[in-house]
Amino acid sequence: MSTNTQIADRMEIADLLARFALLLDEKRWDDAATVFAEDVAVHSPRGGELRGIGEVVDFMRKGEVEGEHTQHTTTDLLVDVDGDRASASANSTVYYYRDGQAPHFTGGLRQRFTAARTAAGWRLRDVQVTPAWTREY
């Protein structure tokens, strides 16, 4: 694989993770297929193990709190591409807030991802979320 292809893949995967964060913040559940593979598995303390895009979207919809918003910031992204598969990890800080107000809750997460190249582009196949800390204001 050429260096240009590897760089392009890494950039597309970084973009994928940014789109994942925006999907969560904007609650665009109908766009989940632009981020997740159909057979995605998501592992988190809050949701347990969720399998398949339908189960993941149902969980996200049920988790909505009226009037509450989130802002995910993702940092320290590491991506390792191996052909049509990739692994990635990142730190994320999530701010929970209401319109016009400062955050009332903040959490730090460690995330690990497996992505696969599909006909539609890179998609997340496995997501593991591990809370590192929380702060309630």
BAMAR-467301 format. One line per field, with one value per atom (N, C-alpha, C, O, CB): x, y, z. Coordinates in Angstrom, 1 decimal, padded with zeros to 4 digits, m for minus. Glycine has a CB too. Example, Ala and Ser with C-alpha at 12.3 -4.5 7.8 and 13.67 -1.06 7.14 Angstrom:
c1 <- [013.2,012.3,013.2,014.2,011.3,012.8,013.7,012.9,013.4,014.1]
c2 <- [m005.7,m004.5,m003.3,m003.3,m004.5,m002.2,m001.1,000.0,001.1,m000.6]
c3 <- [007.8,007.8,007.8,008.5,009.0,007.1,007.1,007.9,008.0,005.7]
END
This chain:
c1 <- [000.8,000.0,000.9,001.9,m001.0,000.6,001.4,001.2,000.2,001.0,002.2,002.2,001.0,000.4,003.5,000.7,m000.4,m001.7,m002.6,m000.5,m001.9,m003.1,m003.2,m004.3,m003.1,m002.1,m002.1,m002.5,m003.2,m000.7,m001.9,m002.2,m003.7,m004.4,m001.4,m004.2,m005.6,m006.5,m007.5,m005.9,m006.2,m007.0,m007.0,m008.0,m006.4,m005.8,m005.7,m006.6,m007.3,m004.3,m006.6,m007.4,m008.9,m009.6,m007.0,m009.2,m010.6,m011.1,m012.3,m010.9,m010.3,m010.7,m010.8,m011.7,m009.7,m009.8,m009.9,m011.2,m011.9,m008.7,m011.6,m012.8,m014.0,m015.0,m012.9,m014.0,m015.0,m015.3,m016.4,m014.7,m014.2,m014.4,m014.9,m015.7,m013.0,m014.6,m015.2,m016.7,m017.5,m014.4,m017.0,m018.4,m019.2,m020.4,m018.5,m018.6,m019.2,m019.5,m020.6,m018.2,m018.6,m018.8,m020.0,m020.8,m017.6,m020.0,m021.0,m022.4,m023.4,m020.7,m022.4,m023.6,m024.3,m025.5,m023.4,m023.4,m023.9,m024.4,m025.4,m022.8,m023.6,m023.9,m025.2,m026.0,m022.8,m025.3,m026.5,m027.7,m028.7,m026.1,m027.5,m028.6,m029.2,m030.4,m029.7,m028.3,m028.7,m028.7,m028.0,m027.7,m029.7,m029.7,m030.0,m029.5,m030.7,m030.7,m031.0,m029.8,m029.8,m032.1,m028.7,m027.4,m026.4,m025.3,m026.8,m026.9,m026.0,m025.2,m024.1,m026.7,m025.8,m025.2,m024.0,m023.2,m026.2,m023.9,m022.7,m021.5,m020.4,m023.0,m021.7,m020.6,m020.4,m019.3,m020.9,m021.5,m021.4,m021.6,m022.4,m022.4,m020.9,m021.2,m022.5,m022.9,m020.0,m023.2,m024.5,m024.3,m025.2,m025.1,m023.2,m023.0,m022.1,m021.4,m022.3,m022.2,m021.4,m021.6,m022.8,m021.6,m020.6,m020.8,m020.2,m019.1,m020.0,m021.1,m020.7,m020.7,m021.6,m021.6,m019.6,m019.4,m019.2,m018.2,m018.2,m020.1,m019.9,m020.6,m021.5,m020.5,m020.1,m020.7,m022.2,m023.0,m020.0,m022.6,m024.0,m024.9,m026.0,m024.0,m024.4,m025.3,m025.0,m025.7,m025.1,m023.9,m023.5,m023.0,m022.2,m024.7,m023.4,m022.9,m024.1,m025.2,m022.3,m024.0,m025.1,m024.6,m023.4,m025.4,m025.4,m025.0,m026.0,m027.2,m025.0,m025.4,m026.2,m026.6,m026.8,m027.4,m026.6,m026.9,m028.3,m028.4,m026.8,m029.3,m030.6,m030.6,m031.2,m031.5,m029.9,m029.9,m029.1,m029.5,m029.2,m028.0,m027.3,m028.1,m028.1,m026.0,m028.8,m029.6,m030.8,m031.1,m030.2,m031.4,m032.5,m032.0,m032.6,m033.1,m030.8,m030.2,m030.0,m030.2,m028.9,m029.4,m029.1,m030.4,m030.4,m028.3,m031.4,m032.7,m033.3,m033.7,m033.7,m033.2,m033.8,m033.0,m033.5,m033.9,m031.7,m030.9,m031.0,m030.4,m029.5,m031.8,m031.9,m032.6,m033.6,m032.7,m032.1,m032.7,m033.2,m032.4,m031.7,m034.5,m035.1,m034.4,m034.2,m036.6,m034.0,m033.3,m031.9,m031.2,m034.0,m031.3,m029.9,m029.1,m029.6,m029.6,m028.0,m027.1,m025.7,m025.4,m027.0,m025.0,m023.6,m022.7,m023.1,m023.5,m021.4,m020.4,m019.2,m018.6,m020.0,m018.9,m017.8,m016.5,m016.6,m018.1,m015.4,m014.2,m013.2,m013.1,m013.5,m012.7,m011.8,m010.4,m010.1,m012.4,m009.5,m008.1,m007.2,m007.7,m007.7,m005.9,m004.9,m005.3,m005.1,m004.8,m005.7,m006.1,m004.9,m003.9,m006.9,m005.0,m004.0,m004.7,m005.7,m003.2,m004.2,m004.8,m003.7,m002.6,m005.4,m004.1,m003.2,m004.0,m004.9,m002.7,m003.6,m004.3,m003.6,m002.4,m004.4,m004.4,m003.9,m004.8,m005.7,m003.7,m004.5,m005.3,m006.7,m006.9,m005.5,m007.7,m009.1,m009.7,m010.9,m010.0,m008.8,m009.2,m008.2,m007.1,m009.0,m008.8,m008.0,m008.4,m009.5,m008.1,m007.4,m007.7,m007.4,m006.5,m006.9,m008.1,m007.9,m008.2,m009.0,m008.8,m007.6,m007.9,m007.9,m007.2,m006.9,m008.6,m008.7,m009.2,m009.8,m009.6,m008.9,m009.5,m010.6,m010.6,m008.4,m011.7,m012.8,m013.3,m013.3,m013.9,m013.5,m014.2,m015.6,m015.8,m013.4,m016.6,m018.0,m018.5,m018.5,m018.8,m019.1,m019.7,m021.2,m021.7,m019.2,m022.0,m023.4,m023.9,m023.5,m024.0,m024.8,m025.2,m026.7,m027.2,m024.3,m027.3,m028.6,m028.4,m027.4,m029.6,m029.2,m029.1,m028.7,m029.4,m030.4,m027.6,m027.2,m026.6,m026.4,m028.4,m026.4,m025.8,m024.5,m024.2,m026.8,m023.7,m022.4,m022.7,m023.8,m021.5,m021.8,m022.0,m022.3,m021.8,m020.7,m023.2,m023.6,m022.9,m023.0,m025.1,m022.4,m021.7,m020.7,m020.9,m022.8,m019.5,m018.5,m017.9,m017.8,m017.3,m017.5,m016.9,m015.7,m015.7,m017.9,m014.7,m013.6,m013.7,m013.9,m012.2,m013.4,m013.6,m012.3,m011.6,m014.8,m012.0,m011.0,m011.8,m012.6,m010.0,m011.5,m012.3,m011.3,m010.2,m013.1,m011.8,m011.0,m012.0,m013.2,m010.4,m011.5,m012.4,m011.7,m010.5,m012.6,m012.5,m012.1,m013.0,m014.2,m012.3,m012.3,m013.0,m012.7,m011.7,m012.6,m013.7,m013.5,m013.8,m014.7,m014.4,m013.0,m013.3,m014.5,m014.5,m012.1,m015.5,m016.7,m016.9,m016.1,m018.0,m017.8,m018.1,m018.5,m018.3,m019.2,m019.0,m019.4,m018.3,m018.5,m020.7,m017.2,m016.1,m015.8,m016.4,m016.4,m015.0,m014.7,m015.9,m016.6,m013.4,m016.1,m017.2,m016.7,m015.9,m018.5,m017.3,m017.0,m017.6,m018.8,m017.4,m016.8,m017.3,m017.4,m018.2,m016.4,m016.5,m016.4,m016.1,m015.1,m015.4,m016.8,m016.5,m016.5,m017.5,m017.6,m015.4,m015.3,m015.1,m014.1,m014.2,m016.0,m016.0,m015.7,m016.4,m017.3,m014.6,m014.3,m014.2,m013.3,m012.9,m015.1,m015.0,m013.7,m013.3,m016.3,m013.1,m011.9,m012.3,m011.7,m010.9,m013.2,m013.5,m014.8,m015.2,m012.4,m015.5,m016.7,m016.6,m015.9,m018.0,m017.3,m017.4,m018.8,m019.2,m016.3,m019.4,m020.8,m020.6,m019.9,m021.8,m021.3,m021.1,m022.3,m022.4,m021.0]
c2 <- [m001.2,000.0,001.2,001.3,000.0,002.2,003.4,004.3,004.2,004.2,005.1,006.1,007.0,007.3,006.9,007.4,008.3,007.7,008.3,008.8,006.4,005.6,005.5,005.7,004.2,005.2,005.1,006.5,006.5,004.7,007.5,008.9,009.2,009.7,010.0,008.9,009.1,008.3,008.8,008.8,007.0,006.2,006.8,006.8,004.8,007.2,007.7,009.0,009.2,008.0,009.8,011.0,010.7,011.4,011.9,009.7,009.4,008.8,009.0,008.4,008.0,007.4,008.5,008.5,006.4,009.5,010.6,011.4,011.8,011.6,011.6,012.2,011.4,012.0,012.4,010.1,009.2,009.4,009.4,007.7,009.5,009.7,011.0,011.2,009.5,012.1,013.4,013.3,013.9,014.4,012.6,012.5,011.7,012.0,011.8,010.7,010.0,010.9,010.9,008.9,011.8,012.7,013.7,014.0,013.5,014.2,015.1,014.4,015.0,015.7,013.2,012.4,012.3,012.5,011.0,012.1,012.1,013.4,013.5,011.5,014.5,015.8,016.3,017.0,016.8,016.0,016.6,015.6,016.0,016.9,014.5,013.5,013.1,013.0,014.0,012.9,012.6,011.1,010.5,013.2,010.4,009.0,008.4,007.3,008.5,009.1,008.6,008.5,007.9,009.5,009.2,009.2,008.2,008.2,010.6,007.3,006.3,005.5,005.1,005.5,005.1,004.3,005.0,004.3,003.8,006.3,007.0,006.8,007.2,008.5,006.3,006.1,004.7,004.2,006.9,003.9,002.5,001.5,001.8,002.3,000.4,m000.8,m001.4,m001.2,m001.8,m002.1,m002.7,m003.6,m003.7,m003.5,m004.3,m005.3,m004.8,m005.5,m006.6,m003.4,m002.8,m003.4,m003.9,m001.3,m003.4,m003.8,m002.6,m002.2,m005.2,m002.2,m001.1,m001.7,m002.3,000.1,m001.4,m001.9,m000.7,000.1,m002.9,m000.5,000.6,000.2,m000.6,001.9,000.8,000.5,000.9,000.2,001.2,001.9,002.4,001.5,001.2,003.8,001.1,000.3,m001.2,m002.0,000.8,m001.6,m003.0,m003.3,m002.5,m004.0,m004.4,m004.8,m004.6,m005.3,m006.2,m003.8,m003.5,m004.1,m003.9,m002.0,m004.8,m005.4,m005.0,m005.1,m007.0,m004.6,m004.2,m002.7,m002.1,m005.0,m002.1,m000.7,m000.3,000.7,m000.2,m001.2,m000.9,m000.9,000.0,m002.0,m001.8,m001.8,m000.6,000.0,m003.1,m000.2,001.0,002.2,003.0,001.1,002.4,003.6,003.6,004.7,003.6,002.5,002.5,002.9,003.7,001.0,002.4,002.8,004.3,004.9,002.0,004.9,006.3,007.1,008.1,006.7,006.7,007.4,007.4,008.4,006.8,006.2,006.1,006.8,007.2,004.6,007.1,007.8,009.3,010.0,007.4,009.8,011.3,011.8,011.3,011.7,013.0,013.7,015.0,015.8,013.9,015.3,016.5,017.7,017.9,016.6,018.6,019.8,019.7,020.8,020.4,018.5,018.4,018.1,017.4,017.2,018.8,018.6,018.1,018.2,020.0,017.6,017.2,017.9,018.3,015.7,018.0,018.4,017.5,017.5,020.0,016.7,015.7,016.4,016.9,014.4,016.3,016.7,015.5,014.8,017.9,015.2,014.0,014.4,015.3,013.1,013.8,014.2,012.9,011.8,015.1,013.1,012.0,010.8,009.7,011.6,011.1,010.1,009.3,009.9,010.7,008.0,007.1,006.1,005.6,006.3,006.0,005.1,004.2,004.6,006.0,002.9,001.9,001.2,000.5,000.9,001.4,000.8,m000.4,m000.4,001.9,m001.5,m002.7,m003.2,m004.0,m003.8,m002.7,m003.1,m002.5,m001.3,m004.6,m003.3,m002.9,m002.8,m002.7,m003.8,m003.0,m002.9,m001.9,m001.6,m004.3,m001.3,m000.3,m000.4,m000.6,001.1,m000.1,000.1,001.6,002.2,m000.9,002.1,003.5,003.6,002.9,004.5,004.6,004.9,006.5,007.2,004.3,006.9,008.4,008.6,007.8,009.0,009.8,010.3,011.2,011.9,011.1,011.3,012.2,012.8,012.2,011.4,014.1,014.8,015.2,015.7,016.1,014.8,015.1,016.1,015.8,013.8,017.2,018.2,018.1,018.0,019.6,018.0,017.9,019.3,019.8,016.8,019.9,021.3,021.5,020.7,022.3,022.6,023.0,024.3,025.1,023.2,024.7,025.9,027.1,027.4,026.2,027.8,029.0,028.9,029.9,029.9,027.6,027.4,026.7,026.0,026.6,026.9,026.2,024.7,024.3,026.8,023.8,022.4,022.1,022.7,021.6,021.1,020.7,019.3,018.9,020.6,018.7,017.4,017.3,017.6,016.2,016.7,016.5,015.1,014.7,017.6,014.4,013.1,012.9,013.4,012.0,012.2,011.9,010.4,009.5,012.2,010.1,008.7,008.3,009.1,008.6,007.1,006.4,005.6,004.8,005.6,005.7,005.0,004.2,004.6,006.0,003.0,002.2,001.7,001.4,000.9,001.8,001.5,000.5,000.4,002.8,m000.3,m001.0,m000.5,m000.4,m002.6,m000.2,000.3,m000.7,m001.4,001.7,m000.7,m001.5,m000.7,000.2,m002.8,m000.9,m000.3,m001.0,m002.2,m000.3,m000.2,m000.8,m000.1,000.8,m000.6,m000.5,000.1,001.6,002.4,m000.6,001.9,003.3,004.1,005.3,003.3,003.5,004.2,003.5,002.4,005.7,004.1,003.5,003.6,004.6,004.2,002.5,002.5,001.8,000.9,001.8,002.2,001.6,000.3,000.1,002.5,m000.7,m002.1,m002.4,m003.3,m003.1,m001.8,m002.1,m000.8,m000.1,m003.3,m000.5,000.7,000.3,m000.4,001.8,000.6,000.3,001.6,002.3,m000.7,001.9,003.2,002.8,002.0,004.0,003.4,003.2,004.6,005.4,002.5,004.8,006.1,006.2,005.2,006.2,007.4,007.6,008.4,008.2,008.3,009.4,010.2,011.0,011.1,011.2,011.5,012.3,013.5,013.4,011.5,014.6,015.7,016.3,016.7,016.8,016.4,017.0,018.4,018.5,016.1,019.4,020.8,021.1,022.3,021.7]
c3 <- [000.0,000.0,000.0,000.8,001.2,m000.8,m001.0,000.3,001.0,m002.2,000.5,001.6,001.4,002.4,001.6,000.2,000.0,000.4,001.0,m001.5,000.1,000.5,002.0,002.5,m000.2,002.6,004.1,004.7,005.7,004.6,004.2,004.8,004.5,005.4,004.1,003.3,003.0,003.9,004.4,001.5,004.2,005.1,006.5,007.1,005.1,007.0,008.3,008.5,009.5,008.7,007.4,007.5,007.4,008.1,006.3,006.6,006.5,007.9,008.3,005.4,008.5,009.8,010.9,011.7,010.3,010.9,011.8,011.6,012.5,011.6,010.3,009.9,010.4,010.9,008.4,010.3,010.8,012.3,012.7,010.5,013.0,014.5,014.8,015.8,015.2,014.1,014.2,013.9,014.6,013.4,012.8,012.5,013.5,013.7,011.1,014.1,015.2,016.4,016.9,015.7,016.8,017.9,017.5,018.3,018.2,016.3,015.9,015.8,016.1,014.5,015.4,015.3,016.7,016.9,014.8,017.7,019.1,019.6,020.2,020.0,019.3,019.8,019.1,019.7,019.5,017.8,017.1,017.0,016.5,015.6,017.7,017.8,016.4,016.2,018.7,015.4,014.1,013.9,013.1,013.0,014.6,014.6,013.3,013.0,015.6,012.4,011.1,010.2,009.1,010.4,010.6,009.8,010.4,010.0,009.8,011.3,011.9,010.9,011.2,012.9,009.8,008.8,008.1,007.4,007.7,008.3,007.7,008.6,008.2,007.5,009.8,010.8,011.1,011.3,012.0,011.3,011.8,010.7,009.8,012.9,010.8,009.9,010.4,011.6,010.0,009.6,010.0,011.2,012.1,008.8,011.3,012.3,013.5,014.2,011.7,013.7,014.7,016.1,016.4,014.7,016.9,018.3,019.1,018.9,018.6,020.1,021.0,022.4,022.9,020.9,023.1,024.5,025.4,025.2,024.6,026.4,027.4,028.7,028.7,026.8,029.8,031.1,031.1,031.8,032.2,030.4,030.4,029.6,030.0,029.9,028.4,027.5,027.5,026.9,026.1,028.2,028.1,026.7,026.2,028.4,026.1,024.8,023.9,024.0,024.7,022.9,021.9,020.6,020.2,021.8,019.9,018.6,017.5,017.6,018.7,016.4,015.2,015.3,016.4,015.1,014.2,014.1,014.7,015.3,012.6,014.5,015.0,016.5,017.1,014.6,017.2,018.6,019.2,020.2,019.1,018.5,018.9,018.8,019.7,018.0,017.7,017.5,018.5,019.0,016.0,018.7,019.8,021.1,021.8,019.8,021.5,022.8,022.8,023.9,023.0,021.8,021.8,021.8,022.6,020.5,021.1,021.2,022.6,023.1,020.2,023.2,024.6,025.6,026.7,024.9,025.3,026.3,026.3,027.1,026.0,025.3,025.2,026.5,027.0,024.0,027.0,028.1,027.5,027.0,029.3,027.6,027.1,027.6,028.8,027.4,026.7,027.0,027.3,027.5,028.2,027.3,027.6,026.3,025.4,028.5,026.1,025.0,025.4,026.6,024.2,024.4,024.7,023.7,022.6,024.6,024.1,023.3,023.5,024.6,023.5,022.5,022.6,022.0,020.9,021.9,022.7,022.1,022.1,023.2,022.9,021.0,020.9,020.6,019.8,019.7,021.4,021.3,021.3,021.5,022.5,021.1,021.2,020.3,020.8,022.7,019.1,018.2,017.7,017.2,017.1,017.8,017.2,016.3,016.6,018.3,015.1,014.1,013.5,013.2,012.9,013.4,012.8,011.7,012.0,013.9,010.4,009.3,008.9,008.7,008.1,008.6,008.1,007.0,007.2,009.3,005.8,004.7,004.8,004.8,004.5,004.8,004.9,006.3,006.5,004.0,007.3,008.7,009.4,008.9,009.4,010.4,011.2,012.6,013.0,010.6,013.5,014.9,015.2,014.7,015.8,016.2,016.6,018.1,018.6,015.7,018.7,020.1,020.2,019.5,021.1,021.2,021.4,022.9,023.5,020.4,023.3,024.6,024.2,023.1,025.5,025.0,024.7,026.0,027.0,024.0,025.9,027.1,026.6,025.5,027.5,027.4,027.1,028.1,029.3,027.0,027.5,028.3,028.2,027.0,027.9,029.3,029.3,029.7,030.8,030.2,028.9,029.2,028.7,028.0,028.6,029.2,028.7,028.0,028.2,029.9,027.0,026.2,027.1,028.1,025.5,026.6,027.3,028.7,029.3,027.4,029.1,030.5,030.4,029.4,031.3,031.4,031.5,031.8,032.2,032.6,031.5,031.7,033.2,034.1,031.3,033.3,034.7,035.0,036.1,034.8,034.0,034.2,033.1,031.9,034.1,033.4,032.4,032.7,033.8,032.5,031.6,031.8,030.8,029.7,031.6,031.3,030.4,030.1,030.9,031.2,028.8,028.3,027.6,027.0,027.3,027.6,026.7,025.8,026.2,027.6,024.5,023.4,022.6,022.2,022.6,022.2,021.3,020.2,020.4,022.0,018.9,017.8,016.9,016.8,017.0,016.2,015.0,013.9,014.0,015.3,012.8,011.6,010.4,010.4,011.2,009.5,008.3,007.0,007.1,008.3,006.0,004.7,004.1,003.9,003.8,003.7,003.1,001.7,001.4,004.0,000.9,m000.3,m000.2,m001.1,m001.1,001.0,001.3,002.0,002.3,002.1,002.2,002.9,004.3,004.6,003.2,005.1,006.4,007.3,007.4,007.0,008.1,009.0,010.3,010.3,008.5,011.5,012.7,012.9,012.7,013.9,013.2,013.4,014.9,015.4,012.7,015.7,017.1,017.9,017.5,017.5,018.9,019.7,021.2,021.7,019.5,021.9,023.3,024.0,023.8,023.6,025.0,025.7,027.2,027.8,025.6,027.7,029.1,029.8,029.5,029.2,030.8,031.5,032.3,032.9,032.4,032.3,033.1,034.4,035.4,032.3,034.2,035.4,035.0,033.9,035.7,036.1,035.9,036.9,038.0,036.1,036.6,037.5,037.4,036.3,037.2,038.5,038.5,039.1,040.2,039.3,038.5,039.0,039.9,040.4,037.9]
END
